[in-house]
Structures are given as C-alpha cells and as structure tokens.
Amino acid sequence: MSTSDQTPSFEAKLTELESLVRQMEQGSMPLDASLDAFEKGVKLAKECHSILDNASQKVTEIKQSGAESPLDPDA
C-alpha cells in the first residue's frame, strides 16, 4: 500500500480544515466541540504547511539541479 493510500492528501486535509472553519464561524457549536475543532484545525493547518514546505523544497532542488524529472510523491 502506498503512502497516499494511508494518509489523506493535501487537498483532503485542506477541505477538512475549510469545513471546520465554516462550522466554527457559524457559532452554533458548543464550547467543547469548538475547542476540539480548533485543536484539529491547528493540526491540519500544520500538516498542510509541512506538505507545502516539502513541495517547495523539492521544486527548489529540481530547479537547482536542472533535472527535469517528475516529483516523486513517495520521497
């Protein structure tokens, strides 16, 4: 099984984060649920940020090496 089958993609994490934000902005969640959603949102935001950092680093490495090979999603 590949890594992408085991963990949600960047897009899936971002969609979940956006959903949490919409729910929290409605203001109808109880405090405990809001705190849980906030905690999960912070975790998702950090994961998305990490994925973007890794992608940016790969792009920089490819540009510096002059290689035109495709990005390896399992690297």
Contact map, one row per residue, 1 for C-alpha under 8 A:
111011000000000000000000000000000000000000000000000000000000000000000000000
111111000000000000000000000000000000000000000000000000000000000000000000010
111111100000000000000000000000000000000000000000000000000000000000000000010
011111111000000000000000000000000000000000000000000000000000000000000000000
111111110000000000000000000000000000000000000000000000000000000000000000000
111111110000000000000000000000000000000000000000000000000000000000000000000
001111111000000000000000000000000000000000000000000000000000000000000000000
000111111111100000000000000000000000000000000000000000000000000000000000000
000100111111100000000000000000000000000000000000000000000000000000000000000
000000011111110000000000000000000000000000000001001000000000000000000000000
000000011111111000000000000000000000000000000000000000000000000000000000000
000000011111111100000000000000000000000000000000000000000000000000000000000
000000011111111110000000000000000000000000010001000000000000000000000000000
000000000111111111000000000000000000000000011001000000000000000000000000000
000000000011111111100000000000000000000000000000000000000000000000000000000
000000000001111111110000000000000000000000000000000000000000000000000000000
000000000000111111111000000000000000000010011000000000000000000000000000000
000000000000011111111100000000000000000000000000000000000000000000000000000
000000000000001111111110000000000000000000000000000000000000000000000000000
000000000000000111111111000000000000110010000000000000000000000000000000000
000000000000000011111111100000000000000010000000000000000000000000000000000
000000000000000001111111110000000000000000000000000000000000000000000000000
000000000000000000111111111110000000000000000000000000000000000000000000000
000000000000000000011111111110000100100000000000000000000000000000000000000
000000000000000000001111111000000000000000000000000000000000000000000000000
000000000000000000000111111110000000000000000000000000000000000000000000000
000000000000000000000011111110000000000000000000000000000000000000000000000
000000000000000000000011011111000000000000000000000000000000000000000000000
000000000000000000000011011111101100000000000000000000000000000000000000000
000000000000000000000000000111111100000000000000000000000000000000000000000
000000000000000000000000000011111110000000000000000000000000000000000000000
000000000000000000000000000001111111000000000000000000000000000000000000000
000000000000000000000000000011111111100000000000000000000000000000000000000
000000000000000000000001000011111111110000000000000000000000000000000000000
000000000000000000000000000000111111111000000000000000000000000000000000000
000000000000000000000000000000011111111100000000000000000000000000000000000
000000000000000000010001000000001111111110000000000000000000000000000000000
000000000000000000010000000000000111111111000000000000000000000000000000000
000000000000000000000000000000000011111111100000000000000000000000000000000
000000000000000000000000000000000001111111110000000000000000000000000000000
000000000000000010011000000000000000111111111000000000000000000000000000000
000000000000000000000000000000000000011111111100000000000000000000000000000
000000000000000000000000000000000000001111111110000000000000000000000000000
000000000000110010000000000000000000000111111111000000000000000000000000000
000000000000010010000000000000000000000011111111100000000000000000000000000
000000000000000000000000000000000000000001111111110000000000000000000000000
000000000000000000000000000000000000000000111111111000000000000000000000000
000000000100110000000000000000000000000000011111111100000000000000000000000
000000000000000000000000000000000000000000001111111110000000000000000000000
000000000000000000000000000000000000000000000111111111000000000000000000000
000000000100000000000000000000000000000000000011111111100000000000000000000
000000000000000000000000000000000000000000000001111111110000000000000000000
000000000000000000000000000000000000000000000000111111111000000000000000000
000000000000000000000000000000000000000000000000011111111100000000000000000
000000000000000000000000000000000000000000000000001111111110000000000000000
000000000000000000000000000000000000000000000000000111111111000000000000000
000000000000000000000000000000000000000000000000000011111111100000000000000
000000000000000000000000000000000000000000000000000001111111110000000010000
000000000000000000000000000000000000000000000000000000111111111000000000000
000000000000000000000000000000000000000000000000000000011111111100000000000
000000000000000000000000000000000000000000000000000000001111111110000000000
000000000000000000000000000000000000000000000000000000000111111111111000000
000000000000000000000000000000000000000000000000000000000011111111100000000
000000000000000000000000000000000000000000000000000000000001111111000000000
000000000000000000000000000000000000000000000000000000000000111111100000000
000000000000000000000000000000000000000000000000000000000000011111110000000
000000000000000000000000000000000000000000000000000000000000011011111000000
000000000000000000000000000000000000000000000000000000000000010001111100000
000000000000000000000000000000000000000000000000000000000000010000111110000
000000000000000000000000000000000000000000000000000000000000000000011111000
000000000000000000000000000000000000000000000000000000000100000000001111100
000000000000000000000000000000000000000000000000000000000000000000000111111
000000000000000000000000000000000000000000000000000000000000000000000011111
011000000000000000000000000000000000000000000000000000000000000000000001111
000000000000000000000000000000000000000000000000000000000000000000000001111
